[in-house]
């Protein structure tokens, strides 16, 4: 008798469409081999096999919507031995240029009209017969492209990503400029679209599809920009003493270095942020859906923007108030590695109450980070620099870090933002204040 395999725990997601089926009846598969791919508004994730087995019956088809516990397929009895509970883990986002998701928030992404009509979730096109990798078929679906119309140039006619990009370039035609009321969109916001331009008239062009991360984050950031009245407050902190202590910890942390982790300023920034959130709980809050109350959160999860080859993602350091500098550094090393490898799960990017975006390793003097709604504030950190500081009798070289605090003006006024930023700067200047 066969054993039924079900969709494991995939976080808070429900009714997610199946976009890929990676096995067929009769296939012999191993533990953790991908069975199907699911796509929500926040993530693309593979459902792994809980054990080795032979596929007897597939119970779903492309386009079906599933949730935790939905029947997926049946393993043949003898080939299905194993602990099916092993699949009861959140599926990791797949690695690659079109994998992972960003800024996993509690609100669903808005419905936006795609540039190219895409098939509805309940009737996704079946490209399983096209000679192409799962990643290429997924890319075609994201672009709303009929993969059967693309000529493959790979080995034995295999369709490659370059073939998809080339097809887009050849088939691209300038859309007529919108006029009148048709020129306005944005869900009734009255925002005119930028007219389409045929750039090929002026010289050679190349169409490069946006990575999945940028497509998802773009919609989220646009929504935040339109809905949040944003103000950015600038301040700076003298971290000379803190930096000296950080170096001591980093040089002494052989165990961390052996595992690829470092003690960075970001760990101190997280602890300083928690201190500020405790003192000013309005920053650790969200507006109610009715916009008439504040939801104050009694937990402290800090989102950290991580740079990856495909764009920024924001994994979350959970319960930062209960962790020390070394433990936070260990968490940062682990989630940063997962982010760069495209292996962050949906759970890794949910539940943030406040975010930090640090450009310290790159450069800059200040910037305006966008609030990750439904959060109400975000801290931007630029590169620290040595500067002469007057101590009452003479100028001394001191290490100064610029701080840029963006906030939702519906919740936070300028005076409160200035106090919060000053508290951050004050705490960062003396590590002893981080423990009080």
Secondary structure, 3 states (H helix, E strand, C coil): CCEEEECCCCCCCCCEEEEEECCCCCCEECCCCEEEEEECCCCEEEEECCCCEEEEEECCCCCCEECCCCEEEEECCHHHCCCHHHHCCCCEECCCCCCCCCCCCCCCCCCCCCCCCCCCHHHCCCCCCCCECHHHHHHHHHHCCCHHHCCCCCHHHCECHHHHHHHHHHHCCCCCCCCHHHHEECCCCCEECCCCCCHHHCCCCCCCCCCHHHHHHHHHHHHHHHHCCEEEEEEEEECHHHHHHHHHHHHHCHHHHHCCCCCCHHHHHHHHHHHHHHHCHHHCEEECCCCCCEEECCCCCEEEEEEECCEEEEEEECCHHHCCHHHHHHHHHHHHHHHHCCCCEHHHHCCCCEEEEECCCCCCCCCCCCCCCCCCEEEEECCCEEEEEECCCCEEEEEEEEEEEEEECCCCCHHHHHHHHHHHHHHHCCHHHHHC
